Amino acid sequence: MKKFCVSLFAILMVFCCCACGKKDNLDEIGQNLSLYNISVDVDVETKSVMGNLNLNYVNNSDDVLKNIKFHLYPQFFEEGNTDKVVASTILNDAYPNGMSYAKFDVDGVQVSGQDVSVIYSGDCDGILDVSLPASILPSDSVDISIDFSFILPNCEHRFGYGDNTINLANFYPIICVYENGEFDTSGYNSNGDPFYSDMANYVVNVGVNRDYVVAGSGVRANESIVDDRKQVTFNANVVRDFALVISNKFEIKSTKADDVTIEYYYFDDANADQSLRAGADAIKTFSNLFGDYPYSTFSIVKTDFIYGGMEYPNLVMISADIENQDDYMNVIIHETAHQWWYGLVGNDEYRYPWLDEALTEYSTLLFYDNNEGYNLSHSEMLNAYKSNYTLFITVYQDVLGDIDTSMRAIDEYDTEPEYTYCTYVKGVLMYESLYQLIGKDKFVDGLKEYFNLNKYSNATPDALISAFESASKTELDSFFDSWISGKVVIR
Ligand SMILES: [Zn+2]
């Protein structure tokens, strides 16, 4: 996610490839992954959705599994849970027409064709625990069918609708990551992006009124119209999530970045060509810097969204509230960098939000180094970060007396500004310090190595540190520890 924008004039805070040159073969890489076959039928008048997930779950762990757990993120948008999805300081912006709540139901679960009982657990009953009639061995698979239905809240968030768009993200039951002998059942938090998931393959069918345009992760494999309804099918291989944005106001522009088709879905954008170009330049730049973007499509989608932007595989949401074009393009570039840091190289965004966000934000600075002609530069942005961070520390120390500047899990920050400053702003300062310490070439080599060793899987802080150590032949544990633990003093 992008929580703030940087322009030439001000920092606006919204608390606020391989070596052979051939692209990775996603069909091959995705052979042993779980398959989500999702159908959703959207009623645009009532904002209600009937859905079904047909999942072929592949047990890629070394353990025999007797149950499978799923995140039900829409549960957190129901009445009584609003503090979990939006900070109180921005409640009125997120719900411009007054409070509005989701209603989400699981209507039935079958395993291999048999009805099974389920248990709800976790914060806000946000975890669905499905018992398996028969255990599944490592490398074996099982078919699970889940019928679900929901009503969207009138909320300018990932899961909700505004005056212009319907945002369908984190809307279906998604498998919890299984590691260290258990499923990770972290809940939801208004700070950052509380997500953690594994790579999988997706086939998603969407039914909607014929005058609506559907933007989605992956490749639009089919689109047909019968009477007043439209059916759209998307295929997305080797992605860790799937998102849709639906609108009857969308115009579409497209271009190519090498062999990637970039599509821009927008409304009210007098600079649409420029916005599209920023996304294409970002795909090219980051492919050159870190390693190839292996997918054939990338969609930039202007949406009703409370924060600057939000990343999903092959699709990024960009807030319609951003008025300054430089800020708007900066968010496009930030969200595009997430295709590498979060999308391809995944991480536990709940526990280590800095791992993808800090790297993504620093990647936007590297973008400006490689693209003259944009009205932002690495040095100007860096100076803004420095002065803003020291101001933040001063103000907080005056108010609180002391401040914890460690880079920590999203639920360990008392306020959204603390999360934002410690994760994004301090993160950028940490990477600038490393860049100065080991030099540009070794820094970029470290990122290439981190990408190549961890793409299509989930990385840890240790994996990042070891990639930079390998590229620079320098011991960096104490460097990272001093920044992450909050010991380093920035003046
Ligand atoms: Zn971000």
Residues whose N, C-alpha, C, O or C-beta is under 5 A from the ligand:
A	BS01	ZN	M1 K2 E357 T360
